[in-house]
Amino acid sequence: MPRIPRGLTQGFYYHVINRGNDKKPVFHKAYDYSAFLDLVMSAKERYPIKLIAYCLMPNHFHFILSPDEGNSLSVWMQWLMTSHVRRYHRHYESSGHVWQGRFKSFPIQGDHHLLVVMRYVEGNPVRAGLTLSAKDWNWSSHLERTGDAPRILTDEIPLVLPERWTAYVDQPWSEKDLEQVRESVNRQAPFGSSRWQTTVSAKMGLESTIRPRGRPRKLNR
């Protein structure tokens, strides 16, 4: 299967995901989570990128990032992944692959679609049954976003959050809305309005990610 073009452009928001090799746990204890977030801070100090939201789960992570320069997201992620693997192997005296490979990413329209993906990211522990509320998970941006923890990693966004942000994140998803986000995750397709998707896909060379799946229907003649 051919690789999907990265299509990384400055000034955009991106949902970035990576999973443990063979979907195995990567974060086994509190130290693993905090050590990874220390590296995230170091990466932010090295490369010009904004971190809008994040969530670390036992065998994967989610970021929403906005690079200030065209290639800074790829460079940022490469440094973070390489640094983490080295630290992981030193700590656990292990070897081999920790992550499944290159990360997945897709651009997000910077309007209410961005808020939807932020909700998706911070609500991961609730959907996975790890907590009853996003505010009970220590390894996400949620407490920074609500003001219940110091803003150390996350950056501001030019949008007004819904009132009672925690209730917004915690509310159950409809199957349709959840499927739309997951479709973008699985296909690495731009997430936004239809017109925006078409424009951005053409600009970034991502047309294949929004084409209907399956063989074209034969027309009756």
N, C-alpha and C positions, 0 to 999 in steps of 0.2 A: 504494500500500500504506500503510495507516494506521500512524502511529508507535506503537511500543510504549510504554506509560506507564513513566516512570522508576522509580516505586515505591521511591524512596530513603528509608530510615528509619535513624535513628541506632541505634548498637549492633549493626548487622549487618556482615557481611563481604561485599565485592563484588569480583567479577572484572571488571576494566575493560580494554577493548581499543580501540585505534584503529590504522588503517592509513594508509599514504601514499596520496595521491591517485592513482587508477588503479593502485594497488598498486606504485607506483614507490618506489625507495629514498629514505629520508629521512636516514639516517645513512650518510655516505659515508666517514668517516675517524674516527680516535680522538677528534679535537676535537669532532666532532658529538655523539658519545655523552656525553663528559664535560660539554659545555656543557648538554646536556639534563638531566643529573643535577644540575648546579648549580641549574637552575631548579626541579627537584623539591625540593631542599633549601629553596630560597626559598619555595616554595609551602607546605611544611610549617611554616615559621616564621610564615606569614601566617594560615593557616586550621587549625582544630582537626581533624586527621585523622591516623589511624595508617596507616603503610605496612607491610604484612606481608610482601609479596614483590613482586619486579619482574623484568622481563627486557626489555631493548631488543634488537630484531632489526633487520636492515638496513632493512626497510620497514614495521615495525609495533612496537608495544610491548604488554606485559601488565603490569597492576598488580593486586595484591590490597590493597584499602583498607578501612578501617573508620572511617566518619565519626563524630565526637563529637556533631554536630548534624545535624538532618534534611536540611538543604539544603547542607551544607558540601561534599559530594562534587561536586555540580554546579558550585558556585562555585570550588572548588579546581581542577577540570579546566578550567573556562573560563579561569581566570587562567593556568594552565600552557600550554594550547594557544595562547592569544593571545600570550603572552610568547615562546613558542618560535618561532611564525611570524614575529614581528617580528625576532627575532635571526637566524633562518635567512635572511630576505630581506636583512638588512643584510650578513651575512657573504658570501652568494653573489651579492649585487646582482641579485636576482631579484624576481619578483612572481607573483601568482596563488595558487591553492590548494596547500598543502603536504600537508594531511591530507584524508581522503576525506569528512569531515563530522563529525557528532556521534559521540561515542564510544559503544560498546556496553557494557552492563553487566548483570550478573545477581547476585542474592544467593546466598550460600553458607552452608549449615548449619555452625555452629561446632563440629563434631566431626571424625571422621576424614575427612569430605567436604572439609573445609578443607585437610587434609594432601594429599589427592588433587589438589586444584587447585594447591596450592603446588608439588607435584611436576610437574604439567603445565606450569606457568609456568617454573620454573627448568630444566626439561628441554627447552625449545624448541630451543636450539642443537644438542642431540644428535639430536633427531628430524629437524632440518633438515639434518643432515650437516655442520654448521659446525665441530663439535668432537667428540671421542670421549667427553668427559666434561663434565658441567656445571661442574666445578671449573676448566676451561680457558677459560671464557668470562668476560671481565672486566666485562661490562655487565649483570650480574644480581645478585640478592640472595644468590646461593648461597654465596659466600665469607664474607659477613657471617653467614649462618645457621650455617655450620660453624665459625665462629670463626677462620678463616684470614685474615680482613681485619677492620679495626676496624668496629664497628657504628656507622655514620654515618647511614644513611637508614632502616633497618628498625626496627620496634618488636617487643616481645615478644608472644607469644601464650600463652593459658592452656592449652596442650596440650604433651604430651611428644612430641618428634620420635622417629621410628623410629631405632634404632641404625644407625650407618653411613649417615647421611643421603645422602651422595653416591651410594652404591651403590643406595639406594632410588630416588633421582631418575633415575639412569642406566639402571635395569633396563628392558628392553623392555616395551611396553604390549601387552595383549591387544586385539584389535580391538573387543571388546565394551566394555571399560573406556574406551578412547579415544573410541569413538563416543558414549558417554554424556556425556562432557565436551564434545565438539564439538557435540552436540545442544543443550546449554545455551548454548554460545557462539553458535551460529547463530540460535537462537530467543530468546535473552536470557531463558531460563527459569531459575527457582530450581534450584539444585543441592543435593540432599539426599535424605532418605528420602521415600517417597511421601506419608506423612502430613504431614511438614513442608512439602513442596512445596504440597500442597493448602491448608494453613493460611496459609502465607506468600503464596501467590498471591491468595487471597481478601482478605487484609489489604492488599496492595499494589496490587490491581487488575491482576494479571498472569495472570488465568485463561486468556487466549487463548494464552499461551506454553506451556501444558502440555496443551492439548487435542490429541487425535489429529488428524493431518493428513488431508486428503482429505474426500470427502463421506461423511456417515453411511451406514452400511449399511442397506438396506431389510430390514425384518423380514418373514419369511414369515407369511402370515395363513391 
